[in-house]
């Protein structure tokens, strides 16, 4: 696994649990509003952690943790992800996966083999090809878009904890579009407002929604 970041303890990344957070390196999307450009752009990559560093910490302090959240980047681009998770599960820790849903076979394998206890999938835009293509800031093709839809279906049919979430960006999403996603995914849907401090691309058309607009979205 190419691990570019490691947070020893978190109370927010896996709600209801005390988790470590593992940040994998590399992503197949180029979302302009991404707040982890150092995990996405190869020219910004830094040196990686050794897996044994993480496992040494978990073995020593597993009495202070009960879970690990694996995020990115996009963790599912790594073929050794299942083996990495299996070693975590052998320590008795729960695992939450964050993913953009473009690798449904990987997600299906992880769910089927009970390697993940929870999954959060990013929904980049309303579920229509051209809008979604605009949302990921990259040359999205029909096959990859179908993979996204397949992952949504797999997750919704699973028996694990899950949520779908969108980083909402004024200039990219409309309030009506966000409301339509909220209606589609119902209680399993969360939004997080765009934060322009550190992003992949500095797009002057992008800005956060105001408090008033956020209230309208929640209605």
Secondary structure, DSSP 8 states (H G I E B T S, - for coil): --EEEEEEEESSSSTTS-EEEEEES--S---TT-S-GGGT-GGG----B-HHHHHHHHHHHGGG-SEEEEESS-GGG-TTHHHHHHHHHTTT-EEEEEE-S--HHHHHHHHHTT--SEEEEE--SSSSHHHHHHHHTS---HHHHHHHHHHHHHHHHSSSEEEEEEEE-BTTB-HHHHHHHHHHHGGGEEEEE---SS-SS--TT-B---HHHHHHHH-
